[in-house]
């Protein structure tokens, strides 16, 4: 989708993907990655997700990237956080001055404009809402440019949705297991940790005629070369 689409969604308050509590699948599966405290964790298209707070409380140094300044300001205000705002490569940087735990920094900008050095400084990635927010051609570029820019040995948690794509026009887009492996298997070890039927808990999808809806959780380990 074009950046203006997402900016308009934030301006109009159409952010049904946002949850007030951390994602249960994150809490359940992140510990299995054994990411060391102090590790810098990339959270692309982070919005105002409270998952960032949870990661920081585990000792992670969170680096979010978000197009919408409104989303960033809302995240700070709603969580009583204060940030130092600094210019930087790839976009304005919000460095949270009173983070819980490890630390939180958010870049206000396009994930595709984040420089290679910044990506390579992140030894972990948490992708809950980025891959599934992108249409097919952009997903290919995202996998190549963003995941490709992560350092060897990087560990990640990827969460996807899978539904009959002819039944609903995304976003969020359907990304099935075959596509995940096609996008990433050349450079990453991929392990599907969970595949769960969630249609009953997502009436919005059923209202649009979707007859099957699953979420999958993947552990991603970038191969050392």
BAFI-3210 file (N, C-alpha, C; in Angstrom, 3 decimals, decimal comma, padded with zeros to 6 digits):
// residues 225
n [1|2|3|4|5|6|7|8|9|10|11|12|13|14|15|16|17|18|19|20|21|22|23|24|25|26|27|28|29|30|31|32|33|34|35|36|37|38|39|40|41|42|43|44|45|46|47|48|49|50|51|52|53|54|55|56|57|58|59|60|61|62|63|64|65|66|67|68|69|70|71|72|73|74|75|76|77|78|79|80|81|82|83|84|85|86|87|88|89|90|91|92|93|94|95|96|97|98|99|100|101|102|103|104|105|106|107|108|109|110|111|112|113|114|115|116|117|118|119|120|121|122|123|124|125|126|127|128|129|130|131|132|133|134|135|136|137|138|139|140|141|142|143|144|145|146|147|148|149|150|151|152|153|154|155|156|157|158|159|160|161|162|163|164|165|166|167|168|169|170|171|172|173|174|175|176|177|178|179|180|181|182|183|184|185|186|187|188|189|190|191|192|193|194|195|196|197|198|199|200|201|202|203|204|205|206|207|208|209|210|211|212|213|214|215|216|217|218|219|220|221|222|223|224|225]
n.u [000,844|000,381|002,230|000,533|-001,923|-001,740|-001,150|-003,512|-005,283|-004,413|-004,926|-007,681|-008,386|-008,761|-007,724|-007,878|-006,225|-004,706|-003,924|-004,693|-003,164|-000,115|000,730|-000,460|000,796|003,387|004,283|004,179|005,950|008,364|010,342|011,515|013,324|015,585|016,888|019,392|019,388|019,748|020,072|019,570|016,455|014,643|011,573|009,537|007,209|005,830|003,744|001,734|002,279|001,998|003,548|006,148|006,750|006,646|008,764|010,900|010,799|011,768|014,379|015,287|016,646|014,730|014,040|011,882|010,143|008,260|005,797|003,894|003,739|001,766|001,044|003,380|003,511|001,151|001,741|003,750|002,360|000,201|001,468|002,829|005,414|008,469|010,333|013,463|013,908|015,502|017,383|018,102|019,620|017,471|015,210|013,460|014,425|013,080|014,064|013,376|013,239|012,619|012,499|010,935|012,886|015,098|015,241|013,883|013,629|012,359|012,098|010,888|009,753|010,084|010,318|011,826|013,705|015,504|018,855|021,521|023,436|022,067|020,125|021,819|022,721|020,883|020,215|018,055|014,630|011,245|008,342|005,268|003,232|004,108|004,981|002,500|001,108|001,777|001,437|001,772|004,049|005,564|006,118|008,040|010,192|010,563|011,322|013,744|015,251|014,996|014,937|017,107|019,079|019,603|021,832|024,087|023,170|021,092|018,042|014,538|011,000|008,192|004,919|002,051|-000,926|-003,367|-005,622|-008,307|-007,359|-008,972|-011,285|-011,160|-010,009|-006,925|-005,283|-005,186|-002,932|-003,146|-000,718|000,649|002,078|003,706|004,463|005,913|008,144|009,146|009,878|011,889|013,569|016,021|017,912|017,402|016,860|013,857|011,257|008,111|006,290|003,724|000,373|-002,688|-006,246|-008,198|-010,589|-013,079|-012,620|-012,326|-014,474|-014,699|-013,462|-015,077|-017,418|-016,784|-016,923|-014,980|-014,056|-012,232|-009,545|-006,330|-003,598|-000,081|003,006|006,390|009,690|012,664|015,891|018,773|021,029|024,495|027,123]
n.v [-001,186|002,320|004,891|007,037|005,847|004,475|006,593|008,055|006,230|006,286|008,977|009,024|007,370|004,677|002,067|-000,730|-002,868|-002,450|-003,330|-003,240|-004,633|-006,568|-008,816|-012,071|-014,253|-013,352|-013,212|-015,914|-017,193|-015,741|-016,149|-018,608|-018,008|-017,179|-014,687|-012,505|-010,264|-006,766|-006,912|-005,435|-004,958|-005,051|-003,584|-003,456|-001,220|-000,380|001,056|001,965|-000,039|-001,981|-004,096|-003,329|-002,207|-004,482|-006,016|-004,310|-004,451|-006,964|-006,553|-005,886|-003,785|-001,811|-001,050|000,669|001,273|003,610|005,031|006,989|009,926|010,591|008,113|007,515|009,637|009,110|006,644|007,399|009,272|007,756|005,940|007,309|008,195|009,871|011,541|012,198|014,070|013,647|014,470|012,141|009,528|008,159|009,067|011,065|010,577|009,193|009,028|007,327|008,702|007,746|004,823|001,588|-000,898|-002,245|-000,310|002,063|003,140|005,014|005,292|007,773|007,242|005,753|002,273|001,242|003,144|003,030|002,845|000,584|000,123|000,595|-001,438|-003,661|-003,471|-004,610|-007,453|-009,014|-009,512|-008,542|-009,260|-008,577|-007,245|-006,197|-007,642|-008,765|-006,502|-005,618|-005,535|-008,125|-007,639|-005,803|-007,194|-008,976|-007,234|-006,238|-008,527|-009,055|-006,623|-005,673|-007,900|-009,054|-007,260|-007,690|-008,874|-011,745|-014,631|-013,416|-013,474|-014,099|-013,404|-014,107|-013,301|-014,327|-014,072|-016,186|-016,738|-017,509|-015,822|-014,756|-014,112|-011,798|-008,478|-007,339|-004,723|-006,583|-008,754|-012,051|-014,425|-017,302|-020,488|-021,560|-019,255|-017,836|-019,499|-019,416|-016,726|-016,454|-018,712|-018,977|-017,558|-017,916|-020,035|-021,641|-022,163|-023,297|-022,490|-022,472|-022,975|-021,750|-021,829|-019,021|-017,867|-017,760|-015,925|-013,565|-011,708|-009,653|-010,493|-012,663|-011,282|-010,111|-012,151|-014,105|-017,441|-019,082|-018,752|-018,436|-018,099|-017,987|-018,682|-018,038|-019,071|-017,500|-017,837|-016,367|-017,540|-018,149|-016,951]
n.w [000,000|-000,574|001,192|001,950|002,327|004,792|006,488|006,323|007,485|010,153|010,745|010,577|012,595|012,103|013,137|013,656|014,028|016,231|019,598|023,084|024,840|025,177|022,489|022,812|021,507|021,194|023,865|024,475|022,675|022,279|024,368|023,629|021,657|022,931|023,106|024,028|026,844|026,264|023,580|020,399|018,957|016,059|015,198|012,764|011,102|013,460|014,654|017,391|019,108|022,039|022,363|022,136|024,619|026,226|025,189|025,809|028,564|028,926|028,752|026,245|023,651|021,980|018,613|016,894|013,802|012,098|009,979|010,632|012,386|014,169|015,266|016,694|018,536|019,903|021,067|022,870|024,533|025,556|027,141|029,045|028,412|027,624|025,124|023,555|020,705|017,716|014,766|012,106|010,080|007,680|008,941|011,449|014,817|017,721|020,883|023,670|026,839|029,346|029,472|030,020|031,335|028,937|026,687|024,324|021,041|018,360|014,915|012,872|009,900|006,611|006,383|004,307|003,908|005,909|006,856|005,893|007,869|010,230|010,157|010,286|012,837|014,435|016,137|016,302|015,260|015,375|013,892|013,597|012,280|009,903|007,479|006,671|006,131|003,676|000,114|-002,447|-004,390|-002,941|-000,632|-001,512|-002,051|000,509|001,974|000,702|001,006|003,682|005,569|004,369|005,030|007,671|010,251|010,013|011,836|013,091|014,944|014,794|015,250|013,509|012,617|010,970|008,867|007,354|004,869|002,541|-000,231|-002,251|-001,029|000,448|000,238|001,124|003,101|006,304|004,533|003,146|003,887|003,182|004,289|002,273|000,872|002,812|003,080|000,488|000,305|002,239|002,634|001,361|002,795|005,471|008,319|008,934|011,157|011,830|014,566|015,513|014,392|014,058|014,220|013,980|013,295|014,643|016,640|015,339|014,223|012,338|010,000|009,238|008,709|006,324|004,601|004,788|005,114|006,316|008,562|009,670|011,960|011,937|013,570|013,342|013,925|013,120|011,855|010,852|008,490|009,001|007,070]
ca.u [000,000|001,117|002,317|-000,622|-003,024|-001,588|-001,255|-004,930|-005,888|-004,110|-005,620|-009,115|-008,586|-009,131|-006,558|-008,442|-005,172|-004,031|-004,447|-004,280|-002,252|000,857|000,260|-000,204|001,743|004,718|004,623|004,333|007,009|009,627|011,396|012,178|014,408|016,738|017,580|020,045|019,105|020,659|020,047|018,734|015,387|013,913|010,125|009,100|005,812|005,508|002,546|001,842|002,140|002,515|004,554|007,455|006,947|006,937|010,123|011,833|010,813|012,600|015,768|015,648|016,745|013,758|014,115|010,691|010,117|006,845|005,522|002,972|004,136|000,638|001,159|004,487|003,107|000,132|002,444|004,417|001,384|-000,623|002,282|003,546|006,817|009,006|011,377|014,320|013,682|016,775|017,475|018,924|019,501|016,251|014,056|013,594|014,517|012,525|014,746|012,583|014,115|012,259|011,980|010,927|013,821|016,245|015,249|013,017|013,869|011,478|012,413|009,726|010,144|009,759|011,224|012,722|014,724|016,438|020,141|022,027|024,164|021,081|019,570|022,820|022,947|019,784|020,474|016,769|013,514|009,888|007,492|003,881|002,256|004,738|004,885|001,100|000,555|002,324|000,976|002,726|005,350|006,316|006,610|009,294|011,232|010,751|012,118|015,099|015,979|014,986|015,481|018,432|020,017|019,851|023,140|024,139|022,874|019,905|016,899|013,306|009,674|007,326|003,526|001,322|-002,317|-003,578|-007,040|-008,472|-007,155|-010,041|-012,445|-011,013|-008,918|-006,180|-004,626|-003,974|-002,890|-002,890|000,629|000,613|003,351|004,525|005,057|006,943|009,354|009,668|010,485|012,983|014,350|017,377|018,841|016,970|016,251|012,471|010,536|006,768|006,075|002,291|-000,580|-003,910|-007,499|-008,648|-011,745|-014,150|-012,284|-012,135|-015,732|-014,535|-013,141|-016,266|-018,381|-016,374|-017,069|-013,859|-014,551|-011,148|-008,530|-005,332|-002,370|001,108|004,144|007,630|011,018|013,543|017,309|019,522|022,193|025,824|027,795]
ca.v [000,000|003,571|005,465|007,891|004,999|004,226|007,869|008,381|005,335|006,811|010,252|008,754|006,481|003,322|001,276|-001,907|-003,859|-002,132|-003,977|-002,551|-005,487|-007,256|-009,967|-013,325|-015,112|-012,838|-013,648|-017,364|-017,756|-015,006|-016,736|-019,735|-017,506|-016,985|-013,450|-011,998|-008,879|-005,809|-007,049|-004,479|-005,688|-004,248|-003,778|-002,662|-000,809|-000,661|001,734|002,304|-001,353|-002,183|-005,156|-002,704|-002,088|-005,814|-006,369|-003,496|-004,976|-008,179|-006,122|-005,623|-002,403|-001,837|-000,040|000,666|002,144|003,910|006,129|007,990|010,654|010,504|006,840|007,613|010,545|008,416|005,641|008,081|009,865|006,733|005,143|008,233|008,177|011,124|011,205|013,189|013,983|013,965|014,120|010,959|008,886|007,368|009,726|011,613|009,529|009,444|008,220|007,412|009,088|006,995|003,535|000,467|-001,958|-002,046|000,951|002,158|004,211|004,855|006,117|008,233|007,187|004,580|001,171|001,038|004,192|002,794|002,499|-000,773|000,049|000,484|-002,789|-004,648|-003,332|-005,293|-008,894|-009,712|-008,811|-008,965|-008,836|-008,982|-006,540|-005,570|-008,465|-008,935|-005,200|-005,245|-006,338|-009,148|-007,180|-005,112|-008,223|-009,498|-006,221|-006,170|-009,687|-008,902|-005,443|-005,509|-009,115|-009,242|-006,357|-008,093|-009,532|-013,189|-015,056|-012,714|-014,305|-013,345|-013,979|-013,617|-013,720|-014,107|-014,486|-016,999|-016,924|-017,570|-014,424|-014,285|-013,765|-010,479|-007,639|-006,800|-005,364|-007,388|-009,685|-013,452|-014,910|-018,697|-021,111|-021,677|-017,956|-017,533|-020,265|-018,890|-015,418|-016,391|-019,908|-018,884|-016,974|-018,122|-021,261|-021,296|-023,178|-022,854|-022,862|-022,620|-022,705|-021,741|-021,350|-017,894|-017,232|-017,515|-014,766|-012,402|-011,554|-008,705|-011,261|-013,419|-010,326|-009,816|-013,353|-015,028|-018,701|-019,754|-017,782|-019,007|-017,351|-018,817|-018,063|-018,625|-018,709|-017,235|-017,750|-016,067|-018,401|-017,525|-017,196]
ca.w [000,000|-000,574|002,535|002,252|002,795|006,221|007,200|006,398|008,466|011,480|010,920|010,742|013,736|011,656|013,534|014,301|014,289|017,496|020,798|024,301|025,596|024,316|021,735|023,540|020,791|021,512|025,219|024,492|021,840|022,286|025,211|022,965|020,809|023,800|022,743|025,231|027,234|025,668|022,121|019,676|018,279|015,082|015,136|011,611|011,074|014,858|015,131|018,812|019,722|023,397|022,311|022,342|026,065|026,773|024,793|026,596|029,946|028,929|028,635|024,850|023,159|020,886|017,556|016,066|012,615|011,871|009,052|011,167|013,599|015,097|015,973|017,642|019,608|020,695|021,868|023,980|025,447|026,209|028,058|029,921|028,030|027,103|024,165|022,928|019,265|017,083|013,339|011,875|008,779|007,544|009,543|012,792|015,833|019,049|021,878|024,898|027,941|030,554|029,010|030,950|030,952|028,062|025,960|023,148|020,078|017,207|013,759|012,103|008,505|005,802|006,682|003,173|003,921|007,014|006,252|006,110|009,134|011,301|010,113|010,694|014,281|015,126|016,133|016,375|014,623|015,733|012,776|013,837|011,450|008,742|006,267|006,266|005,748|002,373|-001,027|-002,899|-004,919|-001,893|000,284|-002,062|-001,802|001,959|002,378|000,149|001,463|005,140|006,160|003,794|005,682|009,050|010,337|010,148|013,199|013,589|015,288|014,642|015,419|012,441|012,798|009,720|008,715|006,155|004,554|001,083|-000,644|-003,122|-000,216|001,068|-000,243|002,263|004,222|006,226|003,414|003,433|003,571|003,612|004,629|001,067|000,541|003,806|002,756|-000,777|000,540|003,206|002,897|000,819|003,762|006,852|008,818|009,251|011,921|012,219|015,955|015,800|013,314|014,868|013,642|014,796|012,670|015,611|017,480|014,468|013,475|011,227|008,802|008,856|008,153|004,951|003,794|004,945|005,666|007,034|008,971|010,572|012,224|012,112|014,241|012,836|014,408|011,981|012,212|009,639|008,358|009,010|005,800]
c.u [000,884|001,148|001,103|-001,810|-002,943|-001,683|-002,711|-005,645|-005,633|-004,866|-007,104|-009,412|-008,999|-007,928|-007,020|-007,414|-004,499|-004,728|-003,881|-003,281|-001,256|000,255|000,573|000,798|003,184|005,157|004,914|005,609|008,339|010,688|012,161|013,333|015,699|017,584|018,123|019,575|020,182|020,714|019,137|017,748|014,646|012,433|009,608|007,605|005,193|004,221|002,731|001,746|002,759|003,439|005,948|007,766|007,341|008,360|011,161|011,926|011,572|014,074|016,216|015,787|015,932|014,031|012,879|010,878|008,664|006,695|004,781|003,516|003,021|000,696|002,250|004,102|002,055|000,771|003,089|003,408|000,618|000,142|003,159|005,051|007,216|010,193|012,193|014,209|014,921|016,704|018,359|018,734|018,235|015,039|014,362|013,562|013,952|013,208|014,025|013,516|013,836|011,702|011,878|011,947|014,907|016,314|014,350|013,427|012,969|011,924|011,110|010,148|009,703|010,780|012,222|013,816|015,704|017,750|020,628|022,727|023,205|020,474|020,570|023,157|021,891|019,996|019,198|015,717|012,205|008,942|006,092|002,944|002,844|004,540|003,444|000,430|000,910|001,760|002,119|004,041|006,212|006,847|007,940|010,446|011,574|011,628|013,565|015,872|016,066|015,545|016,888|019,490|020,310|021,146|023,028|023,934|021,681|018,785|015,628|012,071|008,774|005,925|002,757|-000,152|-002,439|-005,075|-007,177|-008,414|-008,249|-011,264|-012,344|-009,834|-008,206|-005,937|-005,574|-004,084|-002,619|-001,482|000,705|002,023|004,272|005,199|006,150|008,247|009,974|010,408|011,802|013,933|015,768|018,375|018,548|016,561|014,864|011,828|009,159|006,470|004,611|001,484|-001,950|-005,098|-008,046|-009,915|-012,817|-013,892|-012,102|-013,380|-015,631|-014,254|-014,362|-017,310|-018,050|-016,392|-015,916|-014,339|-013,481|-010,063|-007,598|-004,212|-001,244|002,202|005,400|008,830|011,925|014,984|018,114|020,822|023,485|026,540|029,300]
c.v [001,243|004,159|006,305|007,090|004,813|005,519|008,283|007,512|005,844|008,111|010,049|007,827|005,076|002,396|000,037|-002,979|-003,634|-002,817|-003,277|-003,349|-006,139|-008,496|-011,271|-014,237|-014,652|-013,352|-015,142|-017,823|-017,008|-015,664|-017,872|-019,279|-017,306|-015,793|-012,809|-010,579|-007,944|-005,881|-005,991|-005,245|-004,746|-004,614|-002,910|-002,391|-000,977|-000,013|002,221|001,033|-001,419|-003,390|-004,581|-002,544|-003,431|-006,230|-005,590|-004,013|-006,292|-007,841|-005,839|-004,120|-002,333|-000,704|-000,196|001,572|002,350|005,145|007,289|008,631|010,601|009,213|006,906|008,490|009,889|007,371|006,283|008,581|008,813|005,912|005,998|008,197|009,537|010,780|012,434|012,994|014,509|013,667|012,903|010,423|008,038|007,996|010,241|010,484|010,024|008,494|008,391|007,624|008,294|005,622|002,525|-000,562|-001,478|-000,717|000,892|003,371|003,954|005,828|006,479|008,275|005,890|003,483|000,956|002,098|004,038|002,267|001,126|-000,905|-000,100|-000,917|-003,803|-004,549|-004,064|-006,803|-009,704|-008,850|-009,414|-008,382|-009,392|-008,421|-005,946|-006,391|-008,549|-007,619|-004,821|-006,123|-007,178|-008,586|-006,518|-006,107|-008,784|-008,519|-006,131|-007,326|-009,533|-007,785|-005,345|-006,760|-009,391|-008,367|-006,697|-008,899|-011,057|-013,574|-014,361|-013,719|-013,468|-014,145|-013,300|-014,171|-013,349|-014,467|-015,234|-017,223|-017,028|-016,161|-013,880|-013,814|-012,388|-009,750|-007,029|-005,311|-005,665|-008,422|-011,106|-013,820|-016,342|-019,256|-021,227|-020,359|-017,581|-018,238|-019,784|-017,570|-015,510|-017,584|-019,847|-018,384|-017,297|-019,565|-020,890|-022,458|-022,632|-023,401|-023,131|-022,273|-022,857|-021,171|-020,242|-017,231|-016,873|-016,273|-013,487|-012,169|-010,595|-009,442|-012,036|-012,509|-009,974|-011,056|-014,333|-016,276|-019,498|-018,732|-018,445|-017,996|-018,344|-017,999|-018,796|-018,137|-018,597|-017,104|-017,515|-016,871|-017,581|-017,915|-017,009]
c.w [000,000|000,841|002,913|002,766|004,300|007,029|007,355|007,417|009,888|011,743|011,196|011,910|013,350|011,867|014,296|014,612|015,635|018,663|022,028|025,129|024,649|023,667|022,490|022,845|020,999|022,871|025,268|023,806|021,879|023,167|024,541|022,071|021,594|023,355|024,018|025,560|026,673|024,159|021,512|018,797|017,343|015,117|013,984|011,633|012,455|015,340|016,556|019,650|021,116|023,472|022,553|023,824|026,657|026,432|025,610|028,028|030,052|028,764|027,217|024,594|021,870|019,907|016,685|014,859|012,248|010,976|009,696|012,438|014,632|015,912|017,044|018,820|020,502|021,599|023,085|025,009|026,237|027,228|028,973|029,679|027,466|026,206|023,788|021,423|018,548|015,589|013,170|010,479|008,745|008,158|010,936|013,814|017,163|020,022|023,214|026,078|029,210|030,196|030,142|030,500|030,014|027,349|024,745|022,329|018,884|016,112|013,062|010,640|007,859|006,098|005,548|003,095|005,082|006,436|006,698|007,457|010,308|011,334|010,672|012,180|015,106|015,012|016,299|015,689|015,112|014,702|012,978|012,778|010,191|007,472|005,769|005,901|004,314|001,268|-001,595|-003,430|-003,852|-000,871|-000,214|-001,815|-000,315|002,447|001,923|000,852|002,985|005,818|005,622|004,433|007,126|009,120|010,392|011,609|013,813|013,871|015,188|014,955|014,402|012,655|011,531|009,868|007,389|005,990|003,040|000,495|-001,557|-002,329|000,421|000,452|000,955|002,133|005,386|005,113|003,907|002,973|004,082|003,821|003,417|000,728|001,528|003,431|001,443|-000,561|001,303|003,224|002,324|001,862|005,207|007,098|009,344|009,999|012,294|013,610|016,267|014,554|013,936|014,088|014,536|014,254|013,692|016,461|016,672|013,618|012,295|009,922|008,311|008,213|006,709|004,056|003,877|005,674|006,414|007,336|009,987|010,807|012,429|012,769|013,799|013,643|013,183|012,485|010,942|009,615|008,392|007,726|005,940]
res [x|x|x|x|x|x|x|x|x|x|x|x|x|x|x|x|x|x|x|x|x|x|x|x|x|x|x|x|x|x|x|x|x|x|x|x|x|x|x|x|x|x|x|x|x|x|x|x|x|x|x|x|x|x|x|x|x|x|x|x|x|x|x|x|x|x|x|x|x|x|x|x|x|x|x|x|x|x|x|x|x|x|x|x|x|x|x|x|x|x|x|x|x|x|x|x|x|x|x|x|x|x|x|x|x|x|x|x|x|x|x|x|x|x|x|x|x|x|x|x|x|x|x|x|x|x|x|x|x|x|x|x|x|x|x|x|x|x|x|x|x|x|x|x|x|x|x|x|x|x|x|x|x|x|x|x|x|x|x|x|x|x|x|x|x|x|x|x|x|x|x|x|x|x|x|x|x|x|x|x|x|x|x|x|x|x|x|x|x|x|x|x|x|x|x|x|x|x|x|x|x|x|x|x|x|x|x|x|x|x|x|x|x|x|x|x|x|x|x|x|x|x|x|x|x]
***
